[in-house]
Amino acid sequence: MIASVAHKTPGIILEKLYRLLSSLQEVKNYYEEVAKRIQNKQLKLSILGLAQESKQYANELIAHIETLGGDMQEGTKADCNRVAVSGEIQEIPGSREDFVGLKLGEQQVMKTYREVLNEPFLYDTIRQMIRYQQNGLLHCFSQIRMLYATLLKSGS
């Protein structure tokens, strides 16, 4: 308690971290929904892997926000760890609309990562964490793009 009074994290940093957390949660939920509709096992597992990685990064971000003195609502933590459950799922091979949605999700989350990294007063430890998260997600996105391109060429 004394440490939080002696050293207060600037609100602009916490706000950007909250936005990044929200973006990670949105992307995770969308990818889980897309994975439910895809028949191709490789693509489905790759997308679920990306959703899982987003979830892990969101949980890590929650811990850092709390360490920095940010106030996390219990609902935010629960949203991060919930698994979307819906009724009847119609599987499709993996439509172009899904791929476009994945691309938009990638652009959204990468833009948010860049905004956080461009914050001049960001602590070095947080900056390092954000960088490795960004690099990890970029790697996952590139794997999914390559797999999707391969599937399009093979006609699966």
DRENTOR-741129 format. One record per residue (C-alpha): residue in one letter; x, y, z; residue number from 1. Coordinates in Angstrom, 1 decimal. Example, Ala and Ser with C-alpha at 12.3 -4.5 7.8 and 13.67 -1.06 7.14 Angstrom:
// residues 2
+-----+--------+--------+--------+-----+
: res :     xx :     yy :     zz :   n :
+-----+--------+--------+--------+-----+
:   A :   12.3 :   -4.5 :    7.8 :   1 :
:   S :   13.7 :   -1.1 :    7.1 :   2 :
+-----+--------+--------+--------+-----+
This chain:
// residues 156
+-----+--------+--------+--------+-----+
: res :     xx :     yy :     zz :   n :
+-----+--------+--------+--------+-----+
:   M :    0.0 :    0.0 :    0.0 :   1 :
:   I :    2.8 :    2.4 :    0.8 :   2 :
:   A :    4.5 :    1.7 :   -2.5 :   3 :
:   S :    1.4 :    2.7 :   -4.5 :   4 :
:   V :    1.2 :    6.0 :   -2.7 :   5 :
:   A :    4.9 :    6.7 :   -3.2 :   6 :
:   H :    5.0 :    5.8 :   -6.8 :   7 :
:   K :    1.8 :    6.4 :   -8.9 :   8 :
:   T :    1.7 :    5.1 :  -12.5 :   9 :
:   P :    0.5 :    7.9 :  -14.9 :  10 :
:   G :   -3.1 :    7.4 :  -16.0 :  11 :
:   I :   -2.2 :    7.7 :  -19.7 :  12 :
:   I :    0.0 :    4.5 :  -19.4 :  13 :
:   L :   -2.8 :    2.6 :  -17.6 :  14 :
:   E :   -5.3 :    3.8 :  -20.2 :  15 :
:   K :   -3.3 :    2.5 :  -23.1 :  16 :
:   L :   -2.7 :   -0.8 :  -21.3 :  17 :
:   Y :   -6.5 :   -1.1 :  -20.7 :  18 :
:   R :   -7.1 :   -0.5 :  -24.4 :  19 :
:   L :   -4.5 :   -3.2 :  -25.3 :  20 :
:   L :   -6.2 :   -5.6 :  -22.9 :  21 :
:   S :   -9.6 :   -4.9 :  -24.4 :  22 :
:   S :   -8.2 :   -5.4 :  -27.9 :  23 :
:   L :   -6.6 :   -8.8 :  -26.9 :  24 :
:   Q :   -9.9 :   -9.9 :  -25.4 :  25 :
:   E :  -11.9 :   -9.0 :  -28.5 :  26 :
:   V :   -9.5 :  -10.7 :  -30.8 :  27 :
:   K :   -9.5 :  -13.9 :  -28.6 :  28 :
:   N :  -13.2 :  -14.1 :  -28.6 :  29 :
:   Y :  -13.5 :  -13.5 :  -32.4 :  30 :
:   Y :  -10.8 :  -16.2 :  -33.1 :  31 :
:   E :  -12.6 :  -18.7 :  -30.9 :  32 :
:   E :  -15.8 :  -18.1 :  -32.9 :  33 :
:   V :  -14.0 :  -18.4 :  -36.2 :  34 :
:   A :  -12.3 :  -21.6 :  -35.1 :  35 :
:   K :  -15.7 :  -23.2 :  -34.3 :  36 :
:   R :  -16.8 :  -22.8 :  -37.9 :  37 :
:   I :  -13.7 :  -24.2 :  -39.6 :  38 :
:   Q :  -13.5 :  -27.8 :  -40.7 :  39 :
:   N :   -9.8 :  -27.9 :  -41.6 :  40 :
:   K :   -8.1 :  -29.3 :  -38.5 :  41 :
:   Q :   -4.7 :  -27.6 :  -39.0 :  42 :
:   L :   -6.3 :  -24.2 :  -39.6 :  43 :
:   K :   -8.7 :  -24.7 :  -36.6 :  44 :
:   L :   -5.8 :  -25.6 :  -34.3 :  45 :
:   S :   -3.7 :  -22.7 :  -35.5 :  46 :
:   I :   -6.5 :  -20.2 :  -34.9 :  47 :
:   L :   -7.2 :  -21.7 :  -31.5 :  48 :
:   G :   -3.5 :  -21.4 :  -30.7 :  49 :
:   L :   -3.6 :  -17.8 :  -31.5 :  50 :
:   A :   -6.7 :  -17.3 :  -29.3 :  51 :
:   Q :   -4.9 :  -19.1 :  -26.5 :  52 :
:   E :   -1.8 :  -17.0 :  -26.9 :  53 :
:   S :   -4.0 :  -13.8 :  -26.8 :  54 :
:   K :   -5.6 :  -15.1 :  -23.6 :  55 :
:   Q :   -2.3 :  -15.7 :  -22.0 :  56 :
:   Y :   -1.0 :  -12.3 :  -23.0 :  57 :
:   A :   -4.2 :  -10.7 :  -21.7 :  58 :
:   N :   -3.8 :  -12.5 :  -18.3 :  59 :
:   E :   -0.2 :  -11.4 :  -18.1 :  60 :
:   L :   -1.3 :   -7.8 :  -18.9 :  61 :
:   I :   -3.9 :   -7.9 :  -16.2 :  62 :
:   A :   -1.2 :   -8.9 :  -13.7 :  63 :
:   H :    1.0 :   -6.0 :  -14.8 :  64 :
:   I :   -1.8 :   -3.5 :  -14.7 :  65 :
:   E :   -2.7 :   -4.6 :  -11.1 :  66 :
:   T :    1.0 :   -4.3 :  -10.2 :  67 :
:   L :    1.1 :   -0.8 :  -11.5 :  68 :
:   G :   -1.9 :    0.2 :   -9.4 :  69 :
:   G :   -4.6 :   -0.2 :  -12.0 :  70 :
:   D :   -8.0 :   -1.2 :  -10.8 :  71 :
:   M :   -9.2 :   -4.3 :  -12.6 :  72 :
:   Q :  -12.9 :   -5.2 :  -12.4 :  73 :
:   E :  -13.7 :   -8.8 :  -11.7 :  74 :
:   G :  -15.8 :   -8.9 :  -14.9 :  75 :
:   T :  -12.7 :   -8.0 :  -16.9 :  76 :
:   K :  -10.8 :  -11.0 :  -15.5 :  77 :
:   A :  -13.7 :  -13.3 :  -16.1 :  78 :
:   D :  -14.2 :  -12.1 :  -19.7 :  79 :
:   C :  -10.6 :  -12.9 :  -20.4 :  80 :
:   N :  -10.9 :  -16.5 :  -19.2 :  81 :
:   R :  -14.4 :  -17.3 :  -20.5 :  82 :
:   V :  -14.9 :  -19.7 :  -23.3 :  83 :
:   A :  -17.6 :  -18.7 :  -25.7 :  84 :
:   V :  -20.4 :  -21.3 :  -25.8 :  85 :
:   S :  -23.1 :  -21.0 :  -28.4 :  86 :
:   G :  -25.8 :  -23.3 :  -29.8 :  87 :
:   E :  -25.7 :  -24.9 :  -33.2 :  88 :
:   I :  -22.4 :  -24.4 :  -35.0 :  89 :
:   Q :  -22.3 :  -24.8 :  -38.7 :  90 :
:   E :  -18.8 :  -25.7 :  -39.9 :  91 :
:   I :  -17.5 :  -24.3 :  -43.1 :  92 :
:   P :  -14.2 :  -25.0 :  -44.8 :  93 :
:   G :  -12.7 :  -21.5 :  -43.9 :  94 :
:   S :  -14.3 :  -18.8 :  -45.9 :  95 :
:   R :  -12.6 :  -15.7 :  -47.2 :  96 :
:   E :  -14.8 :  -13.6 :  -44.9 :  97 :
:   D :  -13.2 :  -15.3 :  -41.9 :  98 :
:   F :   -9.7 :  -14.7 :  -43.3 :  99 :
:   V :  -10.6 :  -11.0 :  -43.9 : 100 :
:   G :  -11.9 :  -10.8 :  -40.3 : 101 :
:   L :   -8.7 :  -12.4 :  -39.0 : 102 :
:   K :   -6.7 :   -9.8 :  -40.9 : 103 :
:   L :   -8.7 :   -7.0 :  -39.5 : 104 :
:   G :   -8.2 :   -8.4 :  -36.0 : 105 :
:   E :   -4.5 :   -8.6 :  -36.6 : 106 :
:   Q :   -4.4 :   -5.0 :  -37.8 : 107 :
:   Q :   -6.4 :   -3.8 :  -34.8 : 108 :
:   V :   -4.3 :   -5.5 :  -32.2 : 109 :
:   M :   -1.0 :   -4.6 :  -33.8 : 110 :
:   K :   -2.0 :   -1.0 :  -34.0 : 111 :
:   T :   -2.8 :   -1.0 :  -30.3 : 112 :
:   Y :    0.5 :   -2.6 :  -29.6 : 113 :
:   R :    2.3 :    0.1 :  -31.6 : 114 :
:   E :    0.4 :    2.8 :  -29.7 : 115 :
:   V :    1.5 :    1.4 :  -26.4 : 116 :
:   L :    5.1 :    1.0 :  -27.5 : 117 :
:   N :    5.1 :    4.6 :  -28.8 : 118 :
:   E :    4.3 :    5.9 :  -25.3 : 119 :
:   P :    7.5 :    7.7 :  -24.2 : 120 :
:   F :    7.0 :    7.3 :  -20.5 : 121 :
:   L :    6.4 :    3.5 :  -20.6 : 122 :
:   Y :    8.4 :    1.5 :  -18.1 : 123 :
:   D :   11.2 :   -0.5 :  -19.6 : 124 :
:   T :   10.0 :   -3.8 :  -18.2 : 125 :
:   I :    6.5 :   -3.2 :  -19.6 : 126 :
:   R :    8.0 :   -2.2 :  -22.9 : 127 :
:   Q :   10.0 :   -5.5 :  -23.1 : 128 :
:   M :    6.8 :   -7.5 :  -22.2 : 129 :
:   I :    4.8 :   -5.6 :  -24.9 : 130 :
:   R :    7.5 :   -6.2 :  -27.5 : 131 :
:   Y :    7.7 :  -10.0 :  -26.9 : 132 :
:   Q :    3.9 :  -10.2 :  -26.9 : 133 :
:   Q :    3.8 :   -8.3 :  -30.2 : 134 :
:   N :    6.5 :  -10.5 :  -31.7 : 135 :
:   G :    4.7 :  -13.7 :  -30.5 : 136 :
:   L :    1.4 :  -12.6 :  -32.1 : 137 :
:   L :    3.1 :  -11.5 :  -35.3 : 138 :
:   H :    4.7 :  -15.0 :  -35.6 : 139 :
:   C :    1.2 :  -16.7 :  -35.0 : 140 :
:   F :   -0.4 :  -14.4 :  -37.6 : 141 :
:   S :    2.3 :  -15.2 :  -40.2 : 142 :
:   Q :    1.8 :  -19.0 :  -39.6 : 143 :
:   I :   -1.9 :  -18.7 :  -40.1 : 144 :
:   R :   -1.4 :  -16.7 :  -43.3 : 145 :
:   M :    1.0 :  -19.3 :  -44.7 : 146 :
:   L :   -1.3 :  -22.1 :  -43.7 : 147 :
:   Y :   -4.3 :  -20.4 :  -45.2 : 148 :
:   A :   -2.4 :  -19.7 :  -48.5 : 149 :
:   T :   -1.3 :  -23.3 :  -48.6 : 150 :
:   L :   -4.9 :  -24.5 :  -48.2 : 151 :
:   L :   -6.1 :  -22.2 :  -50.9 : 152 :
:   K :   -3.5 :  -23.5 :  -53.3 : 153 :
:   S :   -4.2 :  -27.2 :  -52.5 : 154 :
:   G :   -8.0 :  -26.6 :  -52.8 : 155 :
:   S :   -8.8 :  -27.9 :  -49.3 : 156 :
+-----+--------+--------+--------+-----+
